[in-house]
Amino acid sequence: MNLNTSEMVTSVFNKSLLNHTEESARCSHTASYICIAENAVGKSESSPIQIFVNCEPRSRNGLSYYDVIMDINSTLDITAVLEAFPRPSFAWTFRHTSTGPQIPVSADFKMTVTNLNASTFLVRLQRDFISRELLGYYTVKAKNEMGFFTTVFYVNQQGEPQAPVNISIICMTPGSAFVSWIPGFDGGSAQTFVVSYEQQTGKLFNTSTVSEFSVFLPNLLNSETYLFRVVAMNKHGESFSADHNCYVKGQPEENSDSGTSVPILGSLFGIFFCLCAGLLTYIFVDKIRNICSETCSWKTDQNEDYVMHDVTRADEHHYQGIATEQESHRQKEQSSQYSDADNSGNRDVYDKVEDIKTGEYSNVLG
């Protein structure tokens, strides 16, 4: 157990041996420790063991800056709790403004250091009467062989708040702006804020009062430069931040690339349309040509049949004419020859002539 803080470090049950290892030693671990054994009969304690952890000075609560509000001619009493080991030295300094010269605190102030334990110290600065000239920044510096640490107290009377700082204005969205800031010292009273913004024409606007540290401003003019400032106010007065300009964007314009892409897409569509029209025309013409070719071939074949048929009919007509003419000639000669045969009475001669002519007629028809 830590005797300085009464903290129970660790515990075990039903064991005769206890070991403890601290993986991350801290400055506050500088203390006296005892081991307590207990059973059903009673308990006993070991002799204290002192453990020292070397560490540079630091604030016990993690703070290094304090705002102190007081009235003029009242008593000043400021304190800080610091940790360090070995024990550090302490020195107080004062400066009236944040940029003024830093001087040692005069003997009119009472400076005390109280050891709360081996590594914890209460540092105190007191004065019975504070004039306006003694308002400002009081700094205590603690230093040992491990390092040093400073704590600042800003002592001020109640009054208007300090001006906001780190003003940030974002005008990326068309017709709007986003304003944020870090507040200054409130002057000892609750403070609120107003954002004031002005057009180039001089027309001034104010937002409603807010207690937050940011505000969104809609309904601004597009493509307009505004002048912004943040006003901090409390019951004692007000203070103004520095002015900041911001150009409010307008509605996004057509992208030049997208503008040029329209005729490009139109050209590509035109080319595609021409190719499709040409392909359809070619298919149509080729189809018509094939149909025409088949039709013409059929007609040619038919014409050839007509010609052959006409030639055949002409040949038949010609041979029929020849046959008719031969038949007529044969009949005439036969009549003549019959007459001659009868007159001569030579039947054998007539038969011979008839056979000859019959053969000639057959040859003609063949």
Secondary structure, 3 states (H helix, E strand, C coil): CECCCCECCCCCCCCCCCCCCCCCCCHHHCEEECCEEECCCCEEECCCEEECCCEEEEECCCCCEEEEEECCCCCEEEEEEEEEECCCEEEEEEECCCCCCCEECCCCCEEEEEEEECCEEEEEEEECCCCHHHCEEEEEEEEECCEEEEEEEEEEECCCCCCCEEEEEECCCCCCEEEEEECCCCCCCCCEEEEEEECCCCCEEECCCECCCEEEECCCCCCEEEEEEEEEEECCEEEECCCEEEEECCCCCCCHHHHHHHHHHHHHHHHHHHHHHHHHHHHHHHHHHHHHHHHHHHHHHHHHHHHHHHHHHHHHHHHHHHHHHHHHHHHHHHHHHHHHHHHHCCHHHHHHHHHHHHHHHHHHHC
